[in-house]
Amino acid sequence: MKNHDVIVIGGGFAGMNAAITAKLNGSEVVLITKQHPLRSHSSSSHSGVNVALNDGDSVEQHIQDTVESGDGLCDSDLVEKLCREAQEEVVRLDRWGVPFSRNESGLLDFVRFGGSSIARTAFAGDAAGHFILQVLYEQIMRLEIPVLQDCLVLSLVISDDKCRGVCYYDIPTGKTVIEQGNAVILATGGANQMFGTTSSAFSATGDGMAAAYRQGVPLMDMEFVQFHPTSLPGTGLVITEMARSLGGRIVDKNNKALSAKSGLKGLELMNRNVCSQAMTQAMTTKDGGNTELFLDCSGIKKDVIKRQLYETAAMLKDLQGVKIAEGLIPITPCAHRSLGGIKVSANGATQIPGLFATGGCSCSGTHGANQLGGNALLDNLVYGRATGIASSDYAASAVAKEVSDSFAEDQRKSLRNLVSRGTSGKDSQTAIRSDLQKVMNDKVGVIRHKDALMEAQKTVESLQDRYDKVGLQKYGGTFNTELCSMVELGNLLDIAGATVASALARTESRGNHYRSDYPKRDDKQWKKHTLVYRENSSHVVK
Ligand SMILES: Cc1cc2nc3c(=O)[nH]c(=O)nc-3n(C[C@H](O)[C@H](O)[C@H](O)COP(=O)(O)OP(=O)(O)OC[C@H]3O[C@@H](n4cnc5c(N)ncnc54)[C@H](O)[C@@H]3O)c2cc1C
């Protein structure tokens, strides 16, 4: 069997950047992904990337804003690296061809995002993610890095306590195959499909997190889920923060600004957690019912909309029949980004030699309890690169060892077992997924409480029992999407369990984790990260 130097799982920003870097560092690299790289969730990052290049800005100010946004939990060395290396990363993207928007002098233009003290986010209209993904993919092709697409990674191959490859389900052929390598990078993105309303793509099912978690790797800070303040109710479609930066106001049905009602002046450009929490409080009536909030963009000039909100305006018009500058647009917070993930060091290393992780599936502590808008993409660039180099260096000195096909045979057996359970019962994976998404929405949302979290924990456990009983129609075959969804649902259940356990454990409010029963930040007890381990079938927080 061929032994690769570096295997990268995931073709989003983080995975492609890591793959490019490892290749340029001299490694032979293969990239495996369950969908075409250009269909990765990253393409929906519409707003942009932070870099302290604007007049009056500085790296120090960027560091300060990032640390303040993280609410006392950022690792300051990691923040410093993130902010110092931003310029190099953004200039590289610019040279590779990302059409960043320019000001009249031809220099990069910037918008101000929530939590930033100055306009610092470089943008490309409102489609930066789409352009960046295209440019990274161009580099993948230029460097002739092979891409195995439509391959769903099921598990890690661990032998002699080292990661030596992955086992994946080849979706077009229905075969379960092993890919062997000296180093494996998980860049599989987040897990927010566990929520019913989320801005994350359908592919965000926590596959990489679950694979590492099952091998004893802890997940860190899983309670911190960032909720984006301005999504269209029930859809997960997000109206970019740029709309608020350009003058969009959050108002009630009488066009009264929430900032005035809540006493939070400048609310629109406060950190996302502050905004989402204020909105959720305002939307909940005394009798537990709901009242609506809206975004009023009528103050934004037409030419500005054309230049900076073109895609957003088109989305609102095409999908909702709403004209962005006319009338009030209904909005509500939705699950946007999981800050937690596979615990990694500064160079993406996990506790298993040979296993690395980067991007949305990983957590190093850089962003603490809340991430500054525009810093996620930057993280994918800076730490995707660091992980690419570290994995490549590791691979160069690792000794390859032939992996037995028994790893794949075990996977085949467990998938066939799903078929042998039969499909005659009334329950289905669709019903389980929908119940999971409902309980996560209702009980593990912006405002949390012990009672609701305990209910969620019980429900997730009972969903796991139901999952263990439902079967598949068949194993193998061409594009067996039923099997793929079943695997993804198993991963979501594991990650939901870890998230709820972590949220229950943190008995304080900090950043994106707000507990109405513990509304204050408690530095004495909680100025620390949580680590959740999978022990047998339990989620144990330490
Ligand atoms: C609506 C929206 C807008 C955003 N806008 C911004 C922004 O303007 N600025 C910013 O800084 N951040 C933004 N973000 C955050 C940003 O999108 C993420 O940080 C980033 O996309 C994460 O990239 P990633 O490479 O880690 O994951 P992804 O882009 O999710 O890529 C994951 C990859 O892994 C593959 N994969 C997953 N599971 C498997 C498996 N089992 N087997 C094989 N392959 C697998 C997928 O196919 C995919 O290719 C936004 C997020 C959302 C939801």
The ligand as a Gaussian input file, in Angstrom:
#p B3LYP/6-31G(d) Opt

LIG

0 1
 C      -22.271000      32.059000       7.075000
 C      -20.864000      32.153000       7.581000
 C      -20.095000      33.248000       7.262000
 C      -18.794000      33.354000       7.732000
 N      -18.066000      34.453000       7.403000
 C      -16.817000      34.586000       7.895000
 C      -16.056000      35.748000       7.582000
 O      -16.488000      36.614000       6.846000
 N      -14.815000      35.850000       8.124000
 C      -14.288000      34.892000       8.941000
 O      -13.182000      35.073000       9.446000
 N      -14.978000      33.757000       9.204000
 C      -16.213000      33.579000       8.711000
 N      -16.917000      32.441000       8.988000
 C      -16.232000      31.307000       9.639000
 C      -15.487000      30.475000       8.564000
 O      -16.413000      30.151000       7.556000
 C      -14.894000      29.195000       9.117000
 O      -13.960000      29.533000      10.105000
 C      -14.181000      28.392000       8.033000
 O      -14.995000      28.171000       6.922000
 C      -13.721000      27.056000       8.561000
 O      -12.989000      26.434000       7.541000
 P      -12.555000      24.930000       7.657000
 O      -11.602000      24.667000       6.539000
 O      -12.092000      24.628000       9.018000
 O      -13.907000      24.083000       7.465000
 P      -14.892000      23.842000       6.223000
 O      -14.918000      24.941000       5.259000
 O      -16.170000      23.403000       6.838000
 O      -14.240000      22.610000       5.480000
 C      -14.331000      21.306000       5.991000
 C      -13.896000      20.349000       4.916000
 O      -13.829000      19.046000       5.473000
 C      -14.488000      18.125000       4.637000
 N      -14.982000      17.035000       5.490000
 C      -15.771000      17.130000       6.585000
 N      -15.994000      15.893000       7.098000
 C      -15.325000      15.017000       6.312000
 C      -15.186000      13.605000       6.301000
 N      -15.775000      12.805000       7.203000
 N      -14.444000      13.036000       5.329000
 C      -13.846000      13.801000       4.375000
 N      -13.950000      15.141000       4.335000
 C      -14.678000      15.745000       5.291000
 C      -15.595000      18.932000       3.970000
 O      -15.984000      18.327000       2.781000
 C      -14.864000      20.259000       3.741000
 O      -14.117000      20.191000       2.552000
 C      -18.234000      32.333000       8.546000
 C      -19.012000      31.231000       8.884000
 C      -20.318000      31.144000       8.418000
 C      -21.144000      29.973000       8.847000

